[in-house]
Each structure stands twice: as structure tokens, then as C-alpha cells.
Amino acid sequence: MRIQESLALVASLHFGISGPLDCHVYAVRGPSETVLVDAGPGADTEQLLRNVAADLPGSRVTAVLITHSHVDHCGGAGALRNLTGCAVIAPEASRDIVESGDEETCGLRRAREQGVYPPEFRLRPCPVDTVVRDGDRFSAAGVEFTAIQVRGHSGDSFCYLTTTCGRTWLFTGDAAFYGGVLGVINADGSGMEGYRADLPKLGGLGVQRLFPGHGLFKLCGGQRHLDCAIEQVRKGFLGWQIGQGDLLF
């Protein structure tokens, strides 16, 4: 699903453009190459790549950028690396999980028990070519990003900031969503302690285009949604959380 000339949504369970387990996977075209933001779980990687070819024709995938190590975001990295030769870029805290296929730490074992994933589904280990840390500035497929650690959804959650076509974009993974929704879930490593420490980093960025890992995205006024969440936490309140009132899922 092409969003603009240099951006497409190439996997998403919500929009029905790939498999039923996929998070939002974004394809960002640089000067001559393409970087994917997140990898999906790996169940429908070939469809994801067909979508890239249809939406951004002639642009080769040379990097995939992981926001965190939950399986719906990182599980497809190995298949993408094998099929395209792309580099895998991930937070330093995600590296051991992605490389070892640690199903306990990434939450897959519990998710299988809850019926989210079929019993035969497994996390495929994948080498990580480059790790990023909070505040790092780096290039992927010729696109310049800044890494921002925002713990809360998980202990290794990162957002990625870039300026493209004169506009500020933020890819938030599961750290923050449309409407100021936050990503606290009933899982180890998830909670408000991380948000209290890290959510203020998303203030004052002037984000226009907000691209979360699930649900609606914004092509203008994205900062307002972040500021809503920041203000609720600053006041000592719990804002909306993913899953409440059937939000997002």
C-alpha cells in the first residue's frame, strides 16, 4: 500500500495486505535502495516482498530495521536476510534474542499458549549485522535515522526518527500509537517504569508523520498524539493502553 513516493506499507494484519500475524512493516526508499522498518513474524515474507516490488518498483531492499524483539516485529528478519541479502539492524538489547531465537524472552512461548500463534510456529534465529543504542545516528539504505530508546512496551523498544522530503517522520514500533495510546502489555519487561523514564524523549521533536507498528498512522500532526501521552504520564495518570476497549487488536 503506497503512502507516498518514497514510503509504502508492505505488511499489516490490520489492512489485510499480507498475513494475519503481521505488524505494520514500512518500506522507506532511499536514493537507490530501500530499508524496511520491522520484519513481521516471518510467516508471509514472500508476500511482503511482492508488495515491496509492486509499491516501490526497481528499489532493492538492503536493510531491515528492528524496533524491538517481539516476534511479530523481528521474526521475519532471518527470511528477509536470506532472500534479499539485506543487513539486519537492531537495538543492542535485542541482539541476543534475535540471534539466538530466544522464544521465552521474546514472549513467543507464552503467546503460543494463549493461541496468538499456532503450536508449530517458531522464532528463526538471525544474525544481527549492526546494533544501535539510544541517541545513535546512522544510515540505512541511504536514509538517515536517529535511534530513540523508549522502554515501556518492552525493555528493548526503540523508535526511529528521520527527516524526509522536508518532513519529520517517527516510526514508533509498539512504543506509542495513534491517539496517545501506549503499549503496556501483560508481559515481562513491560510497564510504566520505562515510559516514565523515556517517554519525555519524544517531546519537542516536531513530528509530522507518525508511523506506529499497528493501527492508524498520521500524515500530519503526529506530535499532538505523542504529546497527549507525554502529558498524561507527566500528570501521574495512566493513559489509554493497547488492548483497552478493543483498541488496535
Backbone torsions as a table, in degrees:
resi	resn	phi	psi	omega
1	MET	NA	105.4	-176.0
2	ARG	-75.1	127.9	-179.2
3	ILE	-96.0	-41.7	173.1
4	GLN	-156.3	-175.8	-171.6
5	GLU	-56.4	-37.3	-174.7
6	SER	-110.8	14.1	-176.1
7	LEU	-144.6	136.1	175.5
8	ALA	-141.5	149.3	169.3
9	LEU	-95.1	114.6	-169.8
10	VAL	-111.2	-3.5	172.0
11	ALA	-153.9	142.6	179.1
12	SER	-178.1	122.6	173.6
13	LEU	-67.6	-30.7	-175.7
14	HIS	-70.6	-37.2	-177.4
15	PHE	-96.6	-1.5	174.4
16	GLY	67.5	29.4	-176.9
17	ILE	-100.1	-1.6	177.0
18	SER	-150.3	-140.6	-175.2
19	GLY	-83.9	165.7	-176.4
20	PRO	-76.0	-2.1	178.9
21	LEU	-107.8	-2.7	-169.8
22	ASP	-78.9	136.7	162.1
23	CYS	-72.7	-179.9	168.2
24	HIS	-70.3	126.3	170.4
25	VAL	-115.7	121.9	-178.6
26	TYR	-101.9	141.8	173.6
27	ALA	-111.7	121.2	-179.7
28	VAL	-112.3	120.4	-179.3
29	ARG	-89.9	125.7	174.4
30	GLY	-90.2	-159.5	-178.1
31	PRO	-56.4	-37.5	179.9
32	SER	-146.6	-2.4	-176.4
33	GLU	-134.6	173.5	-176.5
34	THR	-127.7	139.6	172.8
35	VAL	-113.9	137.3	174.2
36	LEU	-95.8	137.6	171.8
37	VAL	-100.7	109.2	-173.0
38	ASP	75.2	164.3	-167.1
39	ALA	-123.7	-4.7	-171.1
40	GLY	68.1	179.7	-176.8
41	PRO	-83.2	-11.2	179.1
42	GLY	98.7	4.0	-179.1
43	ALA	-81.5	-23.6	-175.1
44	ASP	-137.0	42.3	-175.4
45	THR	-63.7	-39.1	-178.5
46	GLU	-64.7	-37.9	175.8
47	GLN	-66.0	-40.4	176.6
48	LEU	-55.5	-46.9	-178.4
49	LEU	-70.0	-32.3	173.9
50	ARG	-64.1	-36.6	177.6
51	ASN	-66.3	-39.5	176.0
52	VAL	-58.9	-47.4	-178.1
53	ALA	-62.8	-36.1	-179.2
54	ALA	-76.0	-38.6	-174.0
55	ASP	-85.9	-33.9	-179.3
56	LEU	-129.1	67.1	-172.4
57	PRO	-61.5	142.0	175.0
58	GLY	81.5	4.3	-178.3
59	SER	-111.4	124.4	-174.6
60	ARG	-88.2	135.8	176.6
61	VAL	-76.2	117.7	-178.6
62	THR	-118.0	-5.6	179.0
63	ALA	-155.1	148.5	169.9
64	VAL	-128.2	133.2	-172.6
65	LEU	-112.9	115.1	-175.2
66	ILE	-92.6	132.8	178.8
67	THR	-86.3	-32.9	177.8
68	HIS	-168.7	173.6	-167.1
69	SER	-96.5	17.4	170.7
70	HIS	-70.2	144.5	-165.1
71	VAL	-63.6	-29.8	-179.7
72	ASP	-71.0	-10.6	178.7
73	HIS	-107.8	-27.8	-174.1
74	CYS	-117.0	-15.1	-170.9
75	GLY	-62.9	-25.4	-179.3
76	GLY	-88.2	1.5	-175.4
77	ALA	-61.4	-42.0	-178.5
78	GLY	-63.4	-44.0	178.9
79	ALA	-64.8	-41.1	178.1
80	LEU	-63.3	-41.8	-179.8
81	ARG	-63.7	-40.6	-179.6
82	ASN	-70.0	-37.9	-175.1
83	LEU	-80.8	-29.4	-173.8
84	THR	-117.3	-17.3	-172.7
85	GLY	75.4	15.1	-175.7
86	CYS	-70.4	155.7	172.8
87	ALA	-81.0	142.8	177.1
88	VAL	-104.2	122.9	-178.9
89	ILE	-115.9	127.8	-174.7
90	ALA	-146.0	157.9	173.3
91	PRO	-58.4	147.2	179.4
92	GLU	-55.9	-38.2	-178.3
93	ALA	-71.1	-15.6	179.1
94	SER	-91.2	-16.3	-167.8
95	ARG	-57.0	-50.7	-176.3
96	ASP	-62.4	-37.4	-179.1
97	ILE	-66.2	-47.3	-178.0
98	VAL	-65.8	-43.2	-176.0
99	GLU	-72.8	-30.9	-177.7
100	SER	-93.5	-15.4	-173.6
101	GLY	67.7	41.1	-175.6
102	ASP	-72.9	97.3	-174.5
103	GLU	-74.7	-22.5	178.1
104	GLU	-73.3	-52.3	-175.7
105	THR	-68.0	-34.9	-179.4
106	CYS	-80.2	-5.9	176.0
107	GLY	88.7	3.7	-175.3
108	LEU	-68.9	-39.9	-179.0
109	ARG	-58.2	-46.2	-179.9
110	ARG	-67.0	-39.3	-179.9
111	ALA	-64.3	-36.0	174.5
112	ARG	-62.6	-42.5	179.6
113	GLU	-63.7	-31.1	179.5
114	GLN	-81.9	-5.4	179.5
115	GLY	85.9	8.6	179.0
116	VAL	-69.9	-39.4	178.8
117	TYR	-118.9	149.6	178.6
118	PRO	-66.0	156.5	-175.2
119	PRO	-57.5	-30.3	-176.3
120	GLU	-85.7	-3.9	-175.3
121	PHE	-72.1	135.0	179.9
122	ARG	-132.2	153.3	174.6
123	LEU	-88.1	119.0	-178.1
124	ARG	-85.0	119.8	179.0
125	PRO	-58.3	147.8	-178.3
126	CYS	-146.7	132.1	174.1
127	PRO	-62.6	142.9	173.7
128	VAL	-104.0	123.4	-175.7
129	ASP	-83.5	-34.6	-177.7
130	THR	-142.0	135.7	174.0
131	VAL	-106.3	149.9	177.5
132	VAL	-122.4	151.9	178.7
133	ARG	-124.7	165.9	-178.1
134	ASP	-55.2	126.7	178.1
135	GLY	89.1	-7.2	179.7
136	ASP	-63.4	140.9	170.3
137	ARG	-111.0	131.0	-173.5
138	PHE	-151.8	165.9	-179.8
139	SER	-116.0	137.2	174.1
140	ALA	-136.2	121.8	-176.9
141	ALA	55.0	32.0	179.4
142	GLY	80.2	6.1	178.2
143	VAL	-103.6	131.3	-177.9
144	GLU	-90.4	128.8	-179.4
145	PHE	-125.5	156.0	166.6
146	THR	-118.9	130.3	-179.5
147	ALA	-88.6	132.8	179.9
148	ILE	-129.6	113.5	178.6
149	GLN	-77.4	125.3	177.0
150	VAL	-132.4	88.0	178.9
151	ARG	-71.8	157.4	-179.9
152	GLY	145.1	-56.6	171.6
153	HIS	-67.5	-43.7	173.9
154	SER	-148.8	168.1	-179.2
155	GLY	-73.3	-12.6	-177.4
156	ASP	-118.5	20.5	-176.4
157	SER	-73.0	132.7	177.6
158	PHE	-127.4	150.0	168.2
159	CYS	-111.7	157.5	-178.8
160	TYR	-130.0	122.2	-176.4
161	LEU	-103.1	136.9	175.5
162	THR	-148.4	156.7	174.1
163	THR	-115.6	119.4	-176.7
164	THR	-134.1	133.2	179.3
165	CYS	54.5	36.1	176.9
166	GLY	76.6	7.4	-179.7
167	ARG	-121.2	148.2	-179.3
168	THR	-91.9	122.8	-179.9
169	TRP	-112.0	145.6	173.0
170	LEU	-133.9	122.6	173.7
171	PHE	-96.8	118.4	-169.0
172	THR	-106.1	-1.6	-175.4
173	GLY	55.6	-127.5	177.8
174	ASP	-108.2	18.0	-179.4
175	ALA	-76.3	-37.2	-178.2
176	ALA	-153.7	148.9	-174.0
177	PHE	-132.9	172.6	174.1
178	TYR	-49.6	139.1	177.4
179	GLY	81.1	8.9	-179.1
180	GLY	77.9	15.0	178.5
181	VAL	-69.8	137.3	176.9
182	LEU	-104.5	169.2	-168.8
183	GLY	-108.5	32.9	177.7
184	VAL	-69.1	129.7	177.6
185	ILE	-130.0	167.5	-179.1
186	ASN	-84.6	75.9	-177.4
187	ALA	-152.3	153.9	176.8
188	ASP	-57.8	137.4	178.2
189	GLY	87.7	-2.5	-178.6
190	SER	-110.4	134.2	179.8
191	GLY	168.8	173.5	-174.6
192	MET	-75.9	-17.6	-179.6
193	GLU	-57.7	-44.3	178.0
194	GLY	-63.8	-42.5	179.7
195	TYR	-64.0	-40.9	179.2
196	ARG	-58.9	-36.6	-178.4
197	ALA	-78.5	-38.8	-165.3
198	ASP	-111.0	-24.2	-175.2
199	LEU	-58.7	-35.4	178.1
200	PRO	-56.9	-21.0	178.3
201	LYS	-61.4	-22.2	-178.0
202	LEU	-87.6	0.6	176.6
203	GLY	-81.5	148.5	173.7
204	GLY	69.5	18.3	-179.0
205	LEU	-86.9	-14.2	-178.3
206	GLY	66.7	35.6	-177.3
207	VAL	-67.2	124.9	175.1
208	GLN	-97.7	-45.7	-177.2
209	ARG	-110.5	119.4	-174.0
210	LEU	-113.2	120.4	-174.2
211	PHE	-123.5	92.8	178.1
212	PRO	-81.9	174.8	-176.9
213	GLY	-83.8	-6.4	177.3
214	HIS	-154.1	158.0	172.2
215	GLY	77.7	-157.2	-176.2
216	LEU	-74.2	150.3	172.0
217	PHE	-118.7	166.2	-177.2
218	LYS	-121.2	135.1	176.0
219	LEU	-101.4	-4.3	173.2
220	CYS	-155.4	152.3	175.3
221	GLY	67.8	26.0	-177.6
222	GLY	-63.8	-31.9	-177.4
223	GLN	-60.8	-33.4	179.7
224	ARG	-57.7	-37.8	-178.9
225	HIS	-70.2	-38.8	175.8
226	LEU	-66.8	-43.5	-178.2
227	ASP	-63.2	-34.2	177.2
228	CYS	-59.2	-47.4	179.4
229	ALA	-66.0	-43.3	-179.5
230	ILE	-60.0	-42.9	-177.8
231	GLU	-67.1	-40.6	178.1
232	GLN	-60.8	-44.3	179.8
233	VAL	-67.7	-38.6	178.9
234	ARG	-60.7	-36.2	-179.5
235	LYS	-78.6	-6.2	179.4
236	GLY	90.5	12.4	-179.5
237	PHE	-99.8	161.1	170.1
238	LEU	-97.0	117.1	176.9
239	GLY	-78.8	-171.7	176.0
240	TRP	-59.5	141.0	177.3
241	GLN	-120.0	151.3	178.6
242	ILE	-54.7	134.4	179.6
243	GLY	95.8	-19.5	179.0
244	GLN	-74.0	135.6	179.1
245	GLY	60.1	30.1	-178.4
246	ASP	62.1	25.2	178.1
247	LEU	-67.1	132.6	170.0
248	LEU	74.3	-41.0	-177.9
249	PHE	-118.2	NA	NA
